[in-house]
Structures are given as C-alpha cells and as structure tokens.
Amino acid sequence: MKQSIRGLLCSALSCFALSAVAAPFPASLQGVTGTPVALTLDVSPSTGYQWMVSELPQGLLLIPGGYQPSAKCKPKMVGCGGEQTFYLLAEKPGISTLKLIYGRTFDKASWQEKSLRVEISPAPAKK
C-alpha cells in the first residue's frame, strides 16, 4: 500500500513540475529596432524551474527583466508558478533565432531547449 501511494505521489509531482512548461511557447517574437520588446514565459521558480538564455543572437541586447508570481499564489506556497520576463533590444533589423533553456540550473538532466524566431523591423522614419 505504501509503495502505491508513494508511486502516485511521485507521478503527481512529476506531472506538476512538467506542467509549468505546459503553456504554449511562442513560435516567434516581433519587434522594432531601438524599442525593447518583452518576452514573457511561464515559470515555476519555487521548484527550481526557470528560463535561461543559451544563445543570444548577434545584434540583440538582453535587458534584465523580472518575475511576477501568479495571482493564485499564496505566501510560501510551494510549486506555485508565475511569469518570467526578458526584454530584448535590437540594434538592427533582421531575423534571428534566440535559444532558451527551461529547467533547473543545478540539474542539467531537466533542461529542455527551445528556439524562438525573432523578427525585427526597421524603426519607422521620423517625420
């Protein structure tokens, strides 16, 4: 009996940890040169899961962002998710690929790499 309860609990916790990445990952991000563009992704930092930039394309600058807990989170609630925001600033127009990793910094086996197409348009001409 203890083994089956332990198995169910471990299965539930595994599903919970994986559900943090269940929100759809965007296929692309559009922006304009000289204007920061926000990239907001679901995270579960209380379980150690967060997004990390693994490859920043040339011509894109990464501006520190932040974390916003879910409105459903209560203080000290374990496993509660939220949103992590990155800001990107493009120096020139073009199309590139931003590579991100979702996982725990201390557990490389948990890492899942995702790619995001970044499309930057020229800034409109000033009148």
Secondary structure, 3 states (H helix, E strand, C coil): CHHHHHHHHHHHHHHHHHHCCCCCCCCEEEEECCCCEEEEEEEEHHHCEEEEEEECCCCEEEEEEEEEECCCCCCCCCCCCEEEEEEEEECCCEEEEEEEEEEECCEEEEEEEEEEEEEEECCCCCC
